Amino acid sequence: ECVPTFQKCLSPGFPRMECRVPRLLFVDAVCARTTERTQLGRYAMAERAGHDASLAFVGEGKIFHFERERFTGRRHDDGSLQPWRQACFANAGITWADIAIVVGCSVYTTVWPDAHRCSRKNNWAGETIDIDQIFVGGEITHQDENSNQKVVKPLCHISHHFAHASYAFFTSPYEEVSVMTMDGGGDACVIPETGEVIVSAASTGTIRQGIGESSCTYHVKHPRDPKNSVGAGWSGLSIELTGRVNQDGTVMALGGSTTEHPLKTSIRQLQEDTNRMFVKHITGLPSLPTVLGGGCALNGIATYNLLQSGVAKKIFVPPSVNDGGLTVGEALFALHHVLGVPRCLYAPGTVAFSGWDPGVGMLSSVTADKIAELVSQGHLVGVFQGRAESGPRALGHRSILGDPTKTEMKDRINKAKGRQSYRPVAPAMTKDFAKEHFKLIDEEAYYFMTCICKAGESAKALIPAAIHEDGSARIQILVPQAGLDDVITGLVQRGRPACVLNTSFNGPGQAIVHTPDMAIQTGRKLGLHSVVIGDTMEKL
């Protein structure tokens, strides 16, 4: 099979490639130019050094996603992961020999110098620009620490929004989708008539690749109008409200609350604009399951509105949908299309829990029952188990759990974490409980806490601490890998609903806890009753 999008290679000294370059020949060609011919590995690797910097390995049906902020403790941190790169290899159980290809993203965020030379600005002609900016050429050289020999790996570049689109598609259960990506920025594009350089902030289109197939068909374009994103608006309001960027959730929560604030009207207007923009971009695309990418896809209100509008019947929003997940999208595309490794289906648990593994194990049913007892008594319990979550949401492995039946519990959690009083706290629950007490449109949209829904009257009565002032909730339907099923069972046995409050295990301005020691220290600062490390409970 051939890849029609490999049209140019801009790396100095590397021969220009014709259209329809055989998929594996370009890797072979790069290896042939080196003094030491490299055996192709089994994994694709991607690393990004911009804000929300991360490193990803994908191969053999596995996803490994390591975020810089977890190592430094600074949320949305930027910079190279070089200080922890070898530790990440070891944590994933692979070596440089297992890497078949390395991928870079946007010019200004890559950590691989050669990726700068095999990327370019796009000419923006007509109403849209095709996102076919997948360029090959260039290589990275690594000195193997064991053999002391030079190891050379081929390098390719994938554009910003196509990386978002690839992440949303390849982690979804669907073989063909309509896709929309939207955030505050992206790759630079040039308007030929004026020479003006602008930044594209959105993309739409379709992608198809069946399970077991070794290449994908995609038609993804940037809208010509660079203002087709509302991401910059949310960033502006975030700075105005909190003095910091990336506080969009705080801004949205204020908009849905009864709290009076001078920015309230602006927030609600921007939310309406966001709702309209989502519908506008999806309208006209084929009637397929819809996947969303980019930071704006974390706007669960707009996602739910998209379902309510009927424009999208099925929606999938993966957990690390902001720029932190770009590396996963790059690696997935390189593996399943560039290298032609047949596409596999990634379970929700594989997608959600792909972060650092501290080797502490998972909760046993006995310890889970102890947690249920403490929660039912009104205590807050920290849980630190298994591999960390990918992305900003705690989904059961780095969580603080509480009782949703007690109205005051939301205020206790917000006070402990230094959050505004109007911030909601999300509930994790069984699918049966969600179907019975919430107004779901697409049951599959709620595994990663990325979509809200309206609560029924029964939910408002049963779990008042989990319901926002506007009658909505950002619910999580539990998957088995979340490790909270036995906690739910224990709560039900004590006459409680099949639901538990679940908020991220971190303090004010702090990234989600990364080590057992950090979990204990943070638990003490937050005033938690106990912290569970793996299967060991420690009373604080």
N, C-alpha and C positions, 0 to 999 in steps of 0.2 A: 504494500500500500504506500501511497505517497501523501505528502503533506503540502497542499497548495499554498499555504501561507508563509512558508519559508522562502521569501523572495530575495532578500538581501542579507549579506553579512558584512558588517562594517568594521570588524576587528582588523587592525592593520596587519598586512601580510597574509591574511586568510583569503583564499580565492572566492570570488563572487559566485553565488549559487544561482542556478536557474530555478524557475518555478517548478513545483512538483518534485521536490527533492525527496528521495526515499527516506523514510523516517529514521531508520537505523544507520544509514550511510553517513549522515552528518556526524553522528557520534563516532563512528569508525574513522571518519576523516580527521577529526580533531585528534584522536588517539594516534593516528598514523604520523602526525606531524611532530610528535614528541619523541624525545630520546628514549624514553621508557614507555613501551606500549602498555596501556592500562586495560585490565580485564573489566568488563562491564559489571557493575554491582547490581544490587536488588532494590535499592531505595533511591528516591528523588529527595533532594535536600534544598531548602530555601531559607534564606536569612535576610532580615530587614532591620535597618538601624534607625529608622525614623521614630516618631512618637508611637507608643504601643509596640516597641520593637520586639521581635520574636524570632525563633528558629524552629523549623519544622522538618521532620523526616516522615516520609510516607512510603510504605512498601509491605508486601506480604499480608495485605489485609489489615495493616496496623497504621495508626496515626499517632505521632508523637509531636507535641506542641509545647514549646518552652517559652515563656514570656519573661522578658527582662525585669518587669516590675516585681515579679515574685522574688527574684534574687536580691534586688536593691531595696524593696519595701516602698518604693515611690510609685504611686499610681501613674499610669500612662507614660512610663519612663522611656527615654530615647537613648540611643547609643548602641554600640556593638555588643554582641553576646560573647565576644572572644574570650573574656575571662572565665566563662563557664562552658565554652563549647565542648571541650573534651569531657567534662562532667556530664553534659547532655548526651554525648555519644554513649558513654558508659551506662547512663540511666536507661537509654533505649535498648541497650544490649547489642549495639552495632559498632562498626569501625569505619574509617575512611574507605577501606576496601569494599564495603557494602554499598557505597554511593555510586550510582551510575551517571548522575547528572546534577549540576548545581544550577539554581534558578535565581535571578535577580529581578526586582520589581522596578519601581520608578527610579529615574536617573538620580534624583536627589536623595534617595533613601537607601540605596544598595550599599552593602559593605564590600562588594567585590569590584575592584577597580576595572577589570576587563568589561564588566557589564556597562560601564559608562560608554565604552567605545563601540558597543554593539546595540545601542539604542539611539533613538532620534526623536525629534519633534514631528508631529503629524501635520500634514496639510489638510486643512478643513475646507473642503469644497462641497458645494451643494447644501442640502438641508441637514445631512447627517454625515458622519465619518465612520467607516467600517473599523471595527476594532480587530485588525488582523496584525497587530504589532507583536508578533512573536518572532524574534530574531535570534539566529544562532551564530556561533563564532566566538572566539575567545576561549580562554581556558583558565583554570586556576591550578596552581602548583602547591602541593603540600608535602612537607618532609615527614615521611612516616617515622614515628618515634621508635618503633620496634626494629625495622630493617634499615633505617637511616637512608632509604632510597626515595627518590623523587616520585611522587604520585600526582598524576595529571588528570583532571576531570574536565569534561566539556561543560560549557556554560551557555545558558540562553537567558533571554530577557522577556518578561511578560508585562503588558501594560497594567496600570493600577486598577482600572475598573474591570478589565477582563479577569484579573486575579480575584476580585470580589465576586464576579459572576461565576467563576469556576468553583470557588469555595461553596457558594450556595447550591450549585448544581450537583457537584460530585458527592457532597455529604447528604443529599436528599435521597429519598427512596424512588424517585421518578426517573423514567428513561427519556422523557421528552418534556421540556418545560418552557414557559415564558419566564423571562428574567428581567428584573429591574434592579439597578444598583444606584445608590445616591448617597453622597456625603458632602463634606465641605470643600473638597478639592479633588485632585487627581493628576493626570498627566497634562503637560502643556501642549496646546494645539495652535496652529498658525492659520489665520484667515487670509487666503491668497490675495484677495482684493485690496486689503489694507496693510498686510504684513503684521497686523496686531497679534500678539501672543496672549492667549487667554487659557484659563485652566478649566478643563471639562470636569463637571461635578456629578454627572449622571450617565447612565447607559440603559438601553432596553434592547430586547431581542428574544431569540429562541436558541436553545441548545438541545441537542439530542445525542445520546450514546446509550445503547442498550447494555444491560448487564451481560458481561462476557464478550462484548465487542471491544475492538482495539483502536478505535479512532472515533472522534466526535465530529458532528456537523454543527456549526454554530453561525448565527447571523446576529451579531450584536453591534449596536451603533451608538455613538454619542449624539444626542440632540444638538443642533447647531447653537441654540441659545444657551450660553454658559450659566444663565440664571435659572436653569431648569432644576436647581437644587435649593432646598431651604436649609441645608446644613449650616451655611454661614450665618443665617438668622438665629439658629439655636445657639451657635457659639457666641454670637454677640450678646444675646440675652443672658447666657450663662456667665459671661464676664461681668455684665451689668448687675446681675443679682448676687453673685458670689465672689466676684473678683478673680475667678479662675475659669479656664476653658474646661471642656469635658465634664461639665456639671449639668448636662441636659436633663437628666432624670429629675434633679431637684427643681428645675424650671417647669417641667411638665407636671410634676406633682403639685406645685403651687397653682398652676392653671386649673387643676381639677379639684382644688380645695375651696373651702368657704373663707379662707383667710384673706383679709383685705390687704392689697398691696398696690402701689402705683404702677407696677408692671403688668398687673393682671389682664388688662385689656389687650396689651401688646402680645402677651403669651397666648391668649385665646385666639386672637386673630392669626398668629403664626401657626397655631395648631390647625385652624380651619384651612389655611393655605397648604399645609402639609398634607392634610386629608385629600384636598383637591388634586394636589400634584401627584400623589400616589395613584389616584383613580385615572388621571389624565394619561400617565405614562403606560398604564396597563391596558387602558381602553384601546382597542384596535389590534392588540396582539392576539394570536391564536388562542382559542379557548382550551388552554392546557393548565395543569397545575402551575402555580406561580411560586417562584423562589425569589427571595429578596436578599440583597447584599449592600454593604456600605453602612456607615454609622447611623444614617437616618432610619435604617431598618430596625434599630432598637426602639423606635417610637411605636410602642405597642398599641397606642390609641389609633394611629393611622393604619396600622396593619388590621386591626379589628374593623375599622371603618371600611377598609377595602373588602373584607369578607361581607359586611353588612350591605355594601353597595351591589353585590352580586356580580361585579366585574371579575372577581377571582372566587372560584369555588373551593379550591384547595390552596393552602399557603404553607410554605416551609421557610423558616428563618433559623439558621444554625446559631450556635451559642456565641461564637467569637466573630460576629458579623461585622464588627468595626475593623479598623486597620490592623488590629492585633491578629486577625485571621488571614491576612493577605498571604503570608508564607504558606499556610496550609493549602490555599487555593492554587498557588503557584506550583507547589510540589505535586498536588493531585493532577493538575493538567499535564505537567511534564511526564508523570508516570503513565497515565492512562491514554494520552494522545501522542505526545512527542516520542516516548519510548515504545508506545503500542502495547503496554501491559494491559490485558483485558480488564475492563471495569468490573469492580466487585461492589456489593452492597454493604455499606458501612452501617452497623446497627447504631441506634441513638446513643447507647452507652459508650461505644467506641468513639463517636464524635464528641460526646460531652466530657468524658474522663480520659483525656489524652495528655495531661500535664505531667509534672514531676511526680515520680513514685518514691516516697521516703522509706519504703520497705516496712511500714507499720502494720499492714494487713487491714482486714475489715471487721466490722462489728459482728459479734456472735449474737444469737437470739437471746441469750441470757443477759448480755450487756444492753442490748436494745430494749429489753423489758425494764431494766433499771432506769434507762433514759425516759421511757414512757411514764414510769412512776414519778420521777422527779418533775417532768413537764406537767403532769396532771396535778401536782402539788403547787404549781405556780412558779417553778424555778426555771431559769435559763441555763441551757446546757450547750457547751461547745463540742462539735464533732470534727475530728481530724482523722480521716481514714482513706486508704487506697490512693490511687493516682489523683492528682489535683484536677479540678475542672479546667476546661479550655474556655477562656473568655471571662467577662466581668460578673457572671451570675454564679452564685453558690447553689449547687444542685444536689447537695447531700454529703459531699466529701469534705468540704471546708465550710461548715454551716454552724450557725447558732439557732437552736430550736427552742420554741416557746409554745404556750397554750393559746390557740386562736379563740377559745371561748371566753376569755377574759378581756374585756374592752380595754382595760388599763395596760395590757401587755405591749401594745404598740407604743405607748408613751414611754414605757420602761426601756424598750429596745432603742428607741430614738434618743433618749436621754443618755443611755450608756454609750452609744456610738457617736454622740455629739452631732446628731442630725436635727434638722428642723422638725417641729412637732407635726407638721402636715404631711411628712413623708410616710407613704404607706409601707406595710410589711407584707411580703408575699406568702401565700400558703402553698404547701406541697400536699398532694392528695392522691387518692386512688382514682382511676378513670371512672369507676362507677359513681363515686361521690361527686365528681365533677359533672357528669352527665345528669345527675339527679338535681343538683342545686345551682348550676350555672347555665347561662344561655349560650351554649356552644354552637358554633356553625361548622367548624372543622375540628374534630377531636384530635387530629394528628398535629395541630399547630402549637401544642402546649407542653412539649417535652422539655424545652430549654428556657422557659420563663421569658419568652420574647414576644408574647402577644397577650393583650388583656381581653377580658370579656365581662359582660354584665352579670351581676349576681342576682339570683332569684331571691324572693322574700325569705325563703327557708334558710338560705346561706347567710343573709343579714342577721337572722335570729340566732343561728347556730354558731357562727364564727365571726362575731362583730369586729375582732381585732384585725382581721384579714381583709376587711372591705374598706375601700377608699371612700372619701366623702362624696364622690360623685356616683357611688354605687357600683364601681367596677373593682376588679382584682386582677393582678398579674399572676395567674395561677401556674403551678407546675404539676403536670400529670407525671407521676413517678414511673420510672422504668426500673427493672430489677437491679441494674448495675448501680443505682443510686444508693443502695444499701440501707434504705429507710423503711422497707416493707415491714420488718419485725417491730419497728417503733410504732408504726401505724396500728399493727395488730395489737400491741400492748395497750395503746390508747383506746381502741374499740372495746377490748376486754374490760376496761375500766369505765365503760359507759360514755366514752368521748366520741366525737365525730372522727371519721377516717381522714384526718387532716392535721397538719402541724405547721406552725409558723416557721418559716425558713428564711433567714437572712444571712448575708455573707459574713464570714468570720474575719473581721478586721476592725481596727479602731479608726478614729477620725483621721482622714487624709492618708490612710495607710492601705497598701495593697493587701489582698487576701493572704493570710498567714501561710508561710512556706515550709517551716520546720516544726517539729514537736515543741522545741523550746519557745519558738515564737508563739505557738498556740497557747502554751501555759502562761507566758508573760502577758499576752493580750487578754486572755481570759481573766486574769487577776485585775488588770486595769479596767476592764469592762464590768467587773463585779459579777461574773458568772458563778453559779453554784458549783459546777463541775465542768471538767473538760475530759473528753474521751479521746485517747490516742490509740488508734487501731482498735483493740479490744480491751484496753486498760482504762478504767475510769479513775480520775484523780480529783478528789474534792479540794476546792480552792479555799 
